[in-house]
Each structure stands twice: as C-alpha cells, then as structure tokens.
Amino acid sequence: MTASSATSSAIRLPAVHLILSDAGCEALIAEYGRVQTLEAARALLAELRAMLLAAREGGTAATAAGAPDTSIPSLLAMLATRLREQNTSPLRPVFNLTGTVLHTNLGRALLPDSAVQAVVEALRWPMNLEWDIDTGKRGDRDNLIEDLLLELTGAEAATLVNNNAAAVLLMLNTVALGKEVIVSRGELVEIGGAFRIPDVMTRAGAVLREVGATNRTHLKDYDEAAGPQTALMMKVHTSNYAITGFTKSVELDQLSPLAKKHNIPLAVDLGSGTLVDLEQYGLPHETTVRETIEGGADLVTFSGDKLLGGPQCGIIVGRKDLIAQIKKNPLKRALRVGKLTLAALEPVLALYRAPDLLPERLTTLKLLTRPATAMRAQAQAILPQLQAALGAGYVVSDEAMMSQIGSGALPVDQLPSHGLVVRAAAEGRISNALGVLEQRLRALPLPVIGRVAQDALWLDLRCLQEHQQQRFLDQLSLLPA
Ligand SMILES: *Cc1c(COP(=O)(O)O)cnc(C)c1O
C-alpha cells in the first residue's frame, strides 16, 4: 500500500449512498434524475477529498481555519448548487446596453410577438413546410414567403438560405463557378467574423477580378475588365466603413446599362438591406431592396436579421431564371433554412404591408426610432437605484450619448440617445474600478452589458425596453459586492 492511499483512507467523508438516500436529496433526484445526481455527488466527494488531502499535506494550520463543513446537509447544499450550475444553459438572455441596436455578438434583431408566437406554434406542430395544402402534393419551402418578398421588393423571384454570407456564397457558386466576377477594389469588404469578399469568392469557386483603386473606380474600369471570361459584375455595400475624400464609385444607374451591354448579370450584396425608406421614420436613408431591383440589379442578397428585423437568414431576390438556377444548386440543400426561420420571417415580412404602423410593431424599428427623451426619462428613474446598488465607489450620472444601428447598417450615422454613465468615485480608491464594475454587472442573473470608453462605463438605455425595465431594477439588489 502506498503512502498516499494510506492517507486518503484517513479522510472522513459520508458515503455517496448516504447522501443519495437522505430525505434532503429527494427534491434533487426528482428534478435532475438519479443518474445525474449520483454522478454529481461522486464528483463533489472526489473534489472534497482531494482538497482535504492537499490541505493536510500543506500543513495543519490551513485546514483548521478553512476546513469545509462535510455534514450531509452542507454536502446537499453544495450538490444543489453544482447541479443548478451545470443545468444552466450557456445561452442566456442579457441586457444590451451597448448602444448598438443590431449587435451581432448579442444576436442582432429582436423579434415582434407575432413572430415569437409563430415560432412556438412551429415547434409544437407539424407544419406544411414542403407540402402544398391546396393540391395535397409536395411543395417548396421558399413558396411560403416568396409572394410576400416579391410584393415588398418588386423582384421576379426569391429564395432563402441560412444567412447572407450563405446567400453570397450560393449566388457566386451558381452564377460564376470557374469564371470571373468583377468587383471594385473599394468594395472588397471584410465583415466581422472572417467574411471577406475575396475569400468567399475563392470558396465559391469564382475568380475575383478586381478593378479600380481603393478610393476611385470608374465605369471604364468595369468596361475594360468585361469579356467572355466574365460571369458576373458585383457591387458590395460597404457596410462597416466609409471611403471619404477624393473618391469615386460607379452607381447602379451607370453600371446596369454597362452590364446589359456586355450581357453580364449584375449582382448587389446589400448586406443589411431594408425593405422600406427609413427616412419616413426620421432615420438616415439606406438604399432599399426595391430601389436596387429597380436600379437594374439582376440579383440582390441581404440579411434577415439586420435592418429587416427578422430571424437570421439570407434572402436572394432577382431575375426568375437566375433564382431558378440558384435553387437547383446542390449547395442550396446544405444552406436551406428550417421551419423556425420561416415561421418567424413570414409575420415579420407581413408587418411591412402596413409601413405606417411599422415603428410600433417591428421591434427593431421601434428601438431605432425611440426618442432620446424616452431614454432620458428612463435614465432619471433608474439612476438613484443604480447609484445605491453600486455604492460610494462609483458616481452615476445621466447623460446624452449616441447609439449605433449596428451590423454594418449605416456605419457613420449615429442616433441621439440617452443613458447612464458610471465613473470611479475617486482615483485609485478601487483598483481597476471599471473592470470590477463590468464584472459585477456581468455576474447578475441577466448580465448587463455596457460599453467602456473615456474612463467610464456607458449604459445606453435605447435597448432597455419599457416592459423589461422592472427586471433590470429588481436584480440590482443582487449586484455582487
Ligand atoms: C452583414 C453582411 C454580410 C453577411 O451577412 P450575414 O447575414 O451576417 O451572414 C454580407 N455582406 C454584407 C455587405 C454585409 O453587410
């Protein structure tokens, strides 16, 4: 027998069956099942045993002060915590107070209740996803939303895939496999998360033909590059940057006749792609999908969960013959959307039939059009409670700030907003005060995510919806010290 096993046999802990058969364990077994509860109890005992052994070998002083209570009630409490933690979903709701409405890392658009209800229904019921109720024959899932998309965009045909990156990939692979695609050097976009036009082009099997310069591209650049090897001319929305100064780009009204002259289809990756003129709601203008189709684009790709305000998906609209080719590509099967996406998208698209009611009904637009006065009233109501919860180490003030749309929509436009700004009370009193503060807010049951800038934590209240404000306040009492 080795020395260590001799020592371990001397550690006294209750046997696992005594923990499991204790009346206090019944509720845990009922909730988590016997198998999981037993596993967790074994793991807990093994950890405690190792800890006690280490403490003993490290000297007796440490064990006397810090010895854990190994009575059965105490072990059951530890077990309950452990089981609760391991059964908490890693995907959790948070408060987005970053000021970025369509925050990619926080899941982009929030959906209206009509879409939420439709998703719940689709989860519970078989749906006619690919089954035509009128004829009793096999149907096509794209048909469920195609008419609505045509009505809203003026296009001839439409199809749906998993996201806009997939839409671009599928379009290029279908139309330009082994052939050239002409793109301006000013539009070789990198979106976050490794989506770069040149890389997608390569993976799609197309050959990028760059034309022009970073700041200036002329019509003759496209004209000279076009030839029998060309499959597509493409414009890409410069979603997350703006080129200013001595610049020139070729707009659709010029490029479209040129593409027609060469008999080459013209595609536009709009990125965000809005279905309505945002100016009518007091927001900056963003080219609509309809304008792009009317401007002569043969194919347009855009996201479902950016300005459109729907679920994650990629939408391709355009010429009937090209969409038909795209739908026949075997990659379409790999990139298609599921019933939850379709269930959520249809009611969102339907809201666009009443554009005058959209700011009330479409959550994304509601958030984007909230007046700064609404956020200021909220800030003033919340301030005293946040100040009390944070304690004397911090000073909270309510201030004007600027929100962003996010997800590459209108990157240079900002929306006047209002929120709370938290600064450290006196220099050095709490070391790394803002880091500590961020951590405390992240540790809440619904983590609060703000933005650190200029030695302060900025909590933009634009996305704190009024019906969620009480949840925000209620959990402040749980703010860890
Ligand atoms: C956002 C964006 C994409 C990627 O869209 P996802 O829906 O995130 O896949 C592609 N192109 C442009 C121009 C974009 O702005």
The ligand as an ORCA input file, in Angstrom:
! r2SCAN-3c Opt
* xyz 0 1
  C     -23.637     41.532    -42.882
  C     -23.165     41.393    -44.266
  C     -22.943     40.126    -44.809
  C     -23.121     38.874    -44.010
  O     -24.452     38.694    -43.665
  P     -24.825     37.604    -42.524
  O     -26.316     37.636    -42.514
  O     -24.192     38.070    -41.281
  O     -24.287     36.311    -42.973
  C     -22.526     40.059    -46.118
  N     -22.312     41.156    -46.860
  C     -22.522     42.400    -46.361
  C     -22.264     43.585    -47.232
  C     -22.960     42.553    -45.049
  O     -23.153     43.774    -44.537
*
